[in-house]
Every structure is written in C-alpha cells, then in structure tokens.
Amino acid sequence: MGLRGDAAIVGFHELPATRKPTGTAEFTIEQWARLAAAAVADAGLSVQQVDGLVTCGVMESQLFVPSTVAEYLGLAVNFAEIVDLGGASGAAMVWRAAAAIELGLCQAVLCAIPANYLTPMSAERPYDPGDALYYGASSFRYGSPQAEFEIPYGYLGQNGPYAQVAQMYSAAYGYDETAMAKIVVDQRVNANHTPGAVFRDKPVTIADVLDSPIIASPLHMLEIVMPCMGGSAVLVTNAELARAGRHRPVWIKGFGERVPYKSPVYAADPLQTPMVKVAESAFGMAGLTPADMDMVSIYDCYTITALLTLEDAGFCAKGTGMRFVTDHDLTFRGDFPMNTAGGQLGYGQPGNAGGMHHVCDATRQLMGRAGATQVADCHRAFVSGNGGVLSEQEALVLEGD
C-alpha cells in the first residue's frame, strides 16, 4: 500500500536567498509563474505537457486559489490542490503530485511556493495579513483553541514554544550547547559553497554561535533561521516524461505525513514528534532504512528541530542526537552529509518555501548537479518537512536511477 515509485522529480528551480526585497515588485501569481516556467525549462519539457498543479496560498486570492493560479498560467489541469501545512508544504506537495500521477489523473504536476514578498499594494485596498502577523499563525484568530487557551497566557509565536521543547529535552537527556552549535557550523560550511545562500560569504564558528544572543533560552540567535526572500518549485512527472527529460529522474519512493495537533501544548509528549510515524511510513513504503540513505535534508528552522528529527526518523536513538552530531561530519565532505545546500540555517528561510528548499537540496544531489557540494555516489536521500511547532510533519524517500 502506498506509492509504486513511478513518479519522479525531473526539474526544479530555486531563487537566490536575499535578506531584503530587490527588483521590481511582482504579484505572488507572477512569482508563481516565473518559478513554474523555470522548473519546466530546467526539465527540458514544455508547459503544454503540464496538466496538474499544487500550490500554497497566494496574496491575490483568499478563495479558489488553485483555479486562480491555473487561470493566470493559462493551464487547464486535471489535478489542482492547495496545501496549507507551513514548512511541511513542500514535501506534502511532492507526494500529492506523485499520487495523482500514479492514479493516472495527470502526467506532469507543477509544485511551487513563491516567497519573494515584494508584492504591489493598493493604497485603496492594502493587503491585510490578519492575525498571522501579530501572533505567528492564522489559527490564533478569534474562536480558535489558541485564541482561547494560549494567547491570554503569552504562548504565541515560534521562538518560545521551540525553546520550551529544547528545555524539556535538556531536562530529560541533558544538553550540550556545543553540539547544537556544531549543527549550525557544519551547515554553514555547506552554505559557504552554495550559490544563492544568504550566508554564502559568512563563515561561522562554534564560538560565534555560542556568543550570539540568547533569543529564547537555550536557543541562540544563530540557532534560529534567517527569514529572507526567495521561492522554489519542482516539476513531478510520470515515468514516460521522466525518461524524456534532461536530467537523471529522482523517483519518489516513499512518503509519510502526520498532523496530530498544531501546538505542542496538545502533544502527549513533545519530545516524541510526529516524525516517528512519518519516517516509519516513508521508509516502509520505499522498502529502505535510514542506513540506506546517502544524504539527508532535514528541516532545520531551529537546531532543536533538526536534532529531534534525526532521532525520531531513526538515524540515532532517542536522547543520543547530540552525541551523534558531535561524532559525525555533517558537511558535504563528511560521513553524514546533511543539508548540503546549507539548510535553512545557512541558505535562509523564504517562508514556506524553506520546506521546498530541502526537496531541491536532495534533488540537486541525486541529479548530480550540486557542484562544489556534490556528494560522491549519491543515490538515495531522505527529506523532512515541518510545520507549526513540531506538529505538521512530512518525509520523503527519494532515489535516483
């Protein structure tokens, strides 16, 4: 039960990460179109072959988002969907596209997440981001459980809840700040060798990480993602088009998804994340194990997220993650290549496109197109996605020919 592995990523495009808006303002749907066209061109296929799309929200449409995007692109698609899973959206888009293709609904599906944020605004009708701007998530709107039971007690945003989980981890298993800093340092090495990374020209040391300000104890500033401008897209096709494409197909062999809550307040045990079930599903579907992976692209909005994912996905035992990252070289040159394009801690987090960055990272490696950061003999990869606060979680197992 699950995917047969007959759908593949055949093209991708990732915008450079920039800390400030640049260039001419573009509507979100314009950014979507630019990303989509680039991903199709990268695959060596034509837009006329595209008959499916998966999108996130766009600023120009609160309702009927997929049809709005399809209309703007001039596509008449057989499969259209919107995914609203935060940083888990990228991986979630990919497996939905693969499932639609394997069901025979379509042959080529565009999945894109624009995150340039440089969008024209009308003085007469300015964009209203709603409560998301003030409270960190739209589900904090009046009438939601968060509005009633969390906001009045100051439990809002992202930094505090992630730090709380890190404090719980410390109480249960101990805490090595140097090990956590090493996650940042190794990924920064990868970013230093990746064109387009926001920190490409900024090396960092463990001392730099530990000397950076504490934002929410025990998390230092450099353990938290840098929000930036950007965006990314992939093209997923059936086997016939994959064989006709320009690059080595990246087959989608397995996936997992689990969404048990939004806030860790409602978790039975915040230290046992949904990734336990998610990775079990992805590896089981693919018929592979963590030991079979040649590289991993782990969602890293915070160092604690990466640590818990490594443990709960089965790469190391619960409570041993800090020893694991200490004992292994996580750079592209190392014995456990992780986030070889820098991850979000090194490449930057362009909104929800941060999750798609990890899909692009693994795809780039499996296609053999990673340039200076290419991992030798890279054939299998594990990708994770994370939305909310360790709540909406995804995994993909990808394999090259």
C-alpha positions as CSV (number, residue, x, y, z in Angstrom):
1,M,0.0,0.0,0.0
2,G,1.4,3.4,-1.0
3,L,3.4,4.8,-3.9
4,R,4.8,2.4,-6.5
5,G,7.7,4.8,-7.1
6,D,6.6,5.5,-10.7
7,A,6.6,9.3,-10.5
8,A,9.8,11.4,-10.4
9,I,11.1,14.9,-9.9
10,V,12.6,15.9,-13.2
11,G,13.2,19.7,-12.9
12,F,13.5,22.3,-10.2
13,H,14.2,26.0,-9.7
14,E,15.3,27.8,-6.5
15,L,15.6,31.6,-6.3
16,P,18.6,33.0,-4.5
17,A,18.0,33.9,-0.9
18,T,18.1,37.6,-0.3
19,R,17.7,39.4,3.0
20,K,15.9,42.4,1.6
21,P,13.4,42.8,-1.3
22,T,15.1,43.6,-4.6
23,G,13.9,44.4,-8.1
24,T,10.5,45.3,-9.4
25,A,7.5,44.3,-7.3
26,E,5.7,41.2,-8.5
27,F,2.4,39.8,-7.6
28,T,2.6,36.4,-6.0
29,I,1.0,34.8,-9.0
30,E,3.7,36.4,-11.2
31,Q,6.3,34.8,-9.0
32,W,4.5,31.5,-9.2
33,A,4.6,31.7,-13.0
34,R,8.3,32.6,-13.1
35,L,9.2,29.7,-10.8
36,A,7.0,27.3,-12.8
37,A,8.4,28.3,-16.1
38,A,11.9,27.9,-14.8
39,A,11.3,24.4,-13.4
40,V,9.7,23.2,-16.6
41,A,12.6,24.7,-18.7
42,D,15.1,23.0,-16.3
43,A,13.5,19.6,-17.0
44,G,13.7,20.2,-20.8
45,L,9.9,19.7,-21.2
46,S,7.2,22.1,-22.4
47,V,4.5,23.9,-20.4
48,Q,1.9,22.3,-22.7
49,Q,2.7,18.9,-21.1
50,V,1.8,20.2,-17.6
51,D,-1.7,19.1,-16.6
52,G,-1.5,19.3,-12.8
53,L,-0.6,21.9,-10.2
54,V,-0.2,22.1,-6.4
55,T,0.1,25.5,-4.8
56,C,0.2,27.2,-1.4
57,G,-1.7,30.4,-0.7
58,V,-1.3,33.4,-2.9
59,M,-1.8,37.0,-1.7
60,E,-4.1,37.8,-4.6
61,S,-6.8,35.2,-3.8
62,Q,-8.3,34.1,-0.4
63,L,-10.6,31.6,-2.2
64,F,-10.3,29.4,-5.3
65,V,-6.5,29.6,-5.2
66,P,-5.6,26.7,-7.5
67,S,-8.0,27.8,-10.2
68,T,-6.7,31.4,-9.8
69,V,-3.1,30.2,-10.4
70,A,-4.2,27.8,-13.3
71,E,-6.1,30.7,-15.0
72,Y,-3.1,33.0,-14.7
73,L,-0.8,30.4,-16.1
74,G,-3.2,29.5,-19.0
75,L,-3.4,25.9,-17.9
76,A,-6.4,23.6,-17.9
77,V,-5.3,21.0,-15.4
78,N,-6.8,17.6,-14.4
79,F,-5.5,17.9,-10.8
80,A,-5.3,21.1,-8.7
81,E,-4.8,21.4,-5.0
82,I,-3.7,23.9,-2.3
83,V,-1.5,22.7,0.6
84,D,-1.5,24.6,3.8
85,L,1.0,22.8,6.1
86,G,3.5,25.5,6.7
87,G,7.1,24.3,6.3
88,A,5.8,20.8,5.6
89,S,4.1,22.0,2.5
90,G,7.0,21.4,0.1
91,A,7.3,17.7,0.8
92,A,3.5,17.4,1.1
93,M,3.1,18.9,-2.4
94,V,5.5,16.4,-3.9
95,W,3.9,13.2,-2.7
96,R,0.4,14.5,-3.6
97,A,1.7,15.2,-7.1
98,A,3.2,11.7,-7.3
99,A,0.0,10.1,-6.0
100,A,-2.1,12.0,-8.6
101,I,0.3,10.8,-11.4
102,E,0.3,7.2,-10.2
103,L,-3.6,7.3,-10.2
104,G,-3.5,8.4,-13.8
105,L,-5.1,11.8,-13.2
106,C,-2.3,13.7,-14.9
107,Q,1.2,13.3,-16.3
108,A,3.1,16.4,-15.1
109,V,2.5,18.4,-12.0
110,L,4.0,21.8,-11.1
111,C,4.6,22.4,-7.3
112,A,5.7,25.9,-6.4
113,I,6.0,28.1,-3.4
114,P,6.7,31.8,-4.1
115,A,8.2,33.7,-1.2
116,N,9.6,36.9,-2.6
117,Y,7.2,39.1,-0.6
118,L,7.8,42.1,-2.9
119,T,4.2,42.4,-3.9
120,P,2.4,45.5,-5.2
121,M,0.0,47.0,-2.7
122,S,-3.0,49.3,-3.4
123,A,-3.5,52.3,-1.2
124,E,-7.2,51.8,-1.6
125,R,-7.1,48.1,-0.8
126,P,-3.9,47.2,1.0
127,Y,-3.1,43.6,1.8
128,D,-4.2,42.6,5.3
129,P,-2.1,39.7,6.7
130,G,-4.5,39.3,9.6
131,D,-3.6,37.9,12.9
132,A,-0.7,35.8,11.4
133,L,1.5,39.0,11.5
134,Y,0.9,39.6,15.2
135,Y,0.6,36.1,16.7
136,G,2.6,33.9,14.4
137,A,-0.1,31.8,13.0
138,S,-3.6,32.4,11.4
139,S,-5.2,29.8,13.6
140,F,-4.8,32.2,16.5
141,R,-7.9,34.1,15.1
142,Y,-10.8,34.6,17.4
143,G,-12.7,31.4,18.1
144,S,-9.7,29.1,17.7
145,P,-8.3,27.0,20.6
146,Q,-5.1,29.0,20.6
147,A,-7.0,32.3,20.9
148,E,-8.9,31.0,23.9
149,F,-6.3,28.9,25.7
150,E,-2.8,30.1,24.6
151,I,-2.7,33.8,23.7
152,P,-4.0,35.0,27.0
153,Y,-1.1,33.3,28.7
154,G,1.5,34.6,26.4
155,Y,2.1,31.4,24.5
156,L,2.5,32.7,20.9
157,G,4.9,32.9,18.1
158,Q,7.6,30.3,17.4
159,N,10.7,31.0,19.4
160,G,9.1,30.4,22.8
161,P,7.5,27.1,22.0
162,Y,10.6,25.7,20.3
163,A,12.7,26.8,23.2
164,Q,10.3,25.2,25.6
165,V,10.7,21.8,23.8
166,A,14.5,22.3,24.0
167,Q,14.3,22.9,27.7
168,M,12.2,19.7,28.1
169,Y,14.9,17.8,26.1
170,S,17.6,19.2,28.4
171,A,15.7,18.0,31.5
172,A,15.2,14.6,30.0
173,Y,18.5,13.9,28.3
174,G,20.9,16.7,29.1
175,Y,22.0,19.5,26.8
176,D,25.3,20.2,25.0
177,E,25.3,23.7,23.6
178,T,28.5,22.9,21.7
179,A,26.9,20.0,19.9
180,M,23.9,22.1,18.9
181,A,26.2,24.9,17.7
182,K,28.0,22.3,15.5
183,I,24.8,21.7,13.6
184,V,24.9,25.4,12.6
185,V,28.6,25.4,11.8
186,D,28.6,22.3,9.6
187,Q,25.6,23.6,7.6
188,R,27.2,27.0,7.3
189,V,30.2,25.3,5.6
190,N,27.7,23.8,3.1
191,A,26.1,27.3,2.6
192,N,29.5,28.8,2.1
193,H,29.9,26.6,-1.0
194,T,26.3,27.1,-2.4
195,P,25.5,29.8,-4.8
196,G,22.4,31.8,-3.7
197,A,22.7,31.0,0.0
198,V,22.1,34.1,2.2
199,F,25.2,33.2,4.2
200,R,27.4,32.1,1.3
201,D,30.1,34.6,2.2
202,K,29.8,34.4,6.0
203,P,31.7,31.5,7.7
204,V,30.8,30.9,11.4
205,T,32.5,29.0,14.3
206,I,31.1,27.3,17.3
207,A,32.2,30.2,19.4
208,D,30.3,32.6,17.2
209,V,27.1,30.6,17.7
210,L,27.5,30.4,21.4
211,D,28.4,34.1,21.6
212,S,25.3,35.1,19.7
213,P,22.4,36.5,21.8
214,I,20.1,34.1,23.6
215,I,16.7,34.7,22.0
216,A,14.7,32.1,23.9
217,S,16.7,30.0,26.3
218,P,18.5,27.8,25.4
219,L,18.3,28.9,21.7
220,H,20.9,31.4,20.5
221,M,20.2,33.7,17.6
222,L,22.3,31.7,15.2
223,E,20.3,28.6,16.0
224,I,17.2,30.2,14.5
225,V,16.5,30.7,10.8
226,M,17.1,33.9,9.0
227,P,13.8,34.9,7.2
228,C,14.6,36.0,3.7
229,M,13.2,36.5,0.2
230,G,13.2,33.6,-2.3
231,G,11.0,30.8,-3.5
232,S,11.3,27.4,-5.1
233,A,9.4,24.9,-7.4
234,V,9.7,21.4,-8.7
235,L,8.2,19.5,-11.6
236,V,6.9,16.0,-11.0
237,T,6.1,13.7,-13.9
238,N,5.2,10.2,-14.9
239,A,7.9,7.7,-15.9
240,E,7.5,8.3,-19.6
241,L,8.2,12.0,-19.4
242,A,10.8,11.4,-16.7
243,R,12.8,9.3,-19.2
244,A,12.4,12.0,-21.8
245,G,13.7,14.8,-19.5
246,R,17.0,16.4,-19.5
247,H,18.3,15.1,-16.1
248,R,18.5,12.0,-14.0
249,P,15.0,11.3,-12.7
250,V,14.6,11.5,-8.9
251,W,11.9,8.9,-8.1
252,I,9.5,9.4,-5.2
253,K,9.7,6.0,-3.5
254,G,8.0,6.7,-0.2
255,F,6.4,9.3,2.0
256,G,4.9,9.9,5.4
257,E,2.5,12.5,6.8
258,R,1.1,13.1,10.3
259,V,-0.7,16.1,11.7
260,P,-1.9,15.3,15.2
261,Y,-2.1,18.9,16.5
262,K,-0.9,22.4,15.8
263,S,0.6,23.4,19.2
264,P,2.8,21.2,21.3
265,V,0.6,22.2,24.2
266,Y,-1.7,19.4,23.0
267,A,1.1,16.8,22.4
268,A,1.1,13.8,24.7
269,D,4.9,14.0,24.7
270,P,6.5,16.9,22.8
271,L,9.8,15.0,22.7
272,Q,8.2,12.2,20.6
273,T,7.4,14.2,17.4
274,P,5.1,13.0,14.6
275,M,8.3,12.2,12.7
276,V,8.4,8.8,14.5
277,K,5.3,7.7,12.5
278,V,6.2,9.7,9.4
279,A,9.6,8.2,8.8
280,E,8.4,4.7,9.6
281,S,5.8,5.2,6.8
282,A,8.2,6.7,4.3
283,F,11.0,4.1,4.8
284,G,8.5,1.2,4.9
285,M,6.8,2.3,1.7
286,A,10.2,2.6,0.0
287,G,11.5,-0.7,1.4
288,L,14.6,1.1,2.7
289,T,16.1,2.1,6.0
290,P,17.9,5.1,7.4
291,A,21.2,3.3,6.9
292,D,20.5,3.2,3.1
293,M,20.5,7.0,2.7
294,D,23.4,8.7,1.1
295,M,22.4,12.1,2.3
296,V,19.6,13.7,4.3
297,S,17.9,17.1,4.0
298,I,16.4,17.7,7.5
299,Y,14.1,20.6,8.1
300,D,16.0,23.0,10.4
301,C,14.0,26.0,11.4
302,Y,15.7,25.6,14.8
303,T,18.6,23.3,15.8
304,I,16.2,21.5,18.2
305,T,14.0,20.6,15.2
306,A,16.9,19.1,13.3
307,L,18.1,17.2,16.4
308,L,14.6,15.7,17.2
309,T,14.1,14.8,13.5
310,L,17.4,12.8,13.4
311,E,16.3,10.9,16.5
312,D,12.7,10.3,15.6
313,A,13.4,9.4,12.0
314,G,15.7,6.6,13.2
315,F,19.2,7.9,12.4
316,C,20.1,7.7,16.0
317,A,18.4,6.6,19.2
318,K,16.3,8.9,21.4
319,G,18.4,11.0,23.6
320,T,21.7,10.4,21.7
321,G,21.3,13.1,19.0
322,M,23.9,15.4,20.5
323,R,26.5,12.7,20.6
324,F,25.5,11.7,17.0
325,V,26.1,15.2,15.6
326,T,29.3,15.5,17.6
327,D,30.7,12.2,16.3
328,H,29.7,12.8,12.6
329,D,30.8,15.4,10.0
330,L,27.6,16.8,8.6
331,T,29.2,18.8,5.8
332,F,29.1,17.7,2.2
333,R,32.6,16.3,2.7
334,G,31.6,14.3,5.7
335,D,30.4,10.8,6.7
336,F,26.8,12.0,7.2
337,P,26.0,14.7,4.6
338,M,23.1,16.8,5.9
339,N,21.5,19.9,4.3
340,T,24.3,20.1,1.7
341,A,23.0,23.4,0.4
342,G,23.1,24.9,3.8
343,G,19.6,24.1,5.1
344,Q,17.5,27.0,6.3
345,L,20.1,27.9,8.9
346,G,22.6,28.5,6.2
347,Y,20.6,29.1,2.9
348,G,17.8,31.1,4.6
349,Q,14.1,30.6,5.2
350,P,12.0,32.1,2.4
351,G,8.7,31.5,4.3
352,N,7.1,28.2,3.5
353,A,9.5,27.8,0.6
354,G,12.0,26.8,3.2
355,G,10.5,23.4,3.2
356,M,10.7,23.1,-0.6
357,H,14.4,24.1,-0.2
358,H,15.0,20.7,1.3
359,V,13.3,19.0,-1.6
360,C,15.5,21.0,-4.0
361,D,18.6,20.2,-1.9
362,A,18.1,16.4,-2.2
363,T,17.0,16.6,-5.9
364,R,20.2,18.6,-6.7
365,Q,22.3,15.9,-5.1
366,L,20.5,12.9,-6.7
367,M,20.7,14.5,-10.1
368,G,24.4,15.0,-9.7
369,R,24.1,18.8,-10.0
370,A,25.3,20.0,-6.7
371,G,28.6,21.4,-8.0
372,A,31.1,22.1,-5.2
373,T,29.0,20.4,-2.6
374,Q,28.3,17.2,-4.6
375,V,28.3,14.0,-2.5
376,A,30.0,11.1,-4.3
377,D,27.8,8.2,-5.2
378,C,24.7,9.8,-4.1
379,H,21.6,7.7,-5.0
380,R,19.2,7.9,-2.1
381,A,18.0,10.7,0.1
382,F,15.7,11.4,3.0
383,V,13.8,14.7,3.1
384,S,11.8,16.0,6.1
385,G,9.3,18.8,6.4
386,N,7.9,20.5,9.5
387,G,5.1,23.0,10.0
388,G,3.7,24.7,13.1
389,V,5.7,23.8,16.2
390,L,6.8,20.2,15.6
391,S,3.2,19.4,14.6
392,E,2.7,19.1,10.8
393,Q,5.4,16.7,9.6
394,E,6.3,15.1,6.4
395,A,9.0,12.8,5.0
396,L,10.1,11.7,1.5
397,V,12.4,9.0,0.4
398,L,13.9,9.8,-3.0
399,E,16.0,7.7,-5.3
400,G,18.0,8.4,-8.4
401,D,18.3,5.9,-11.3
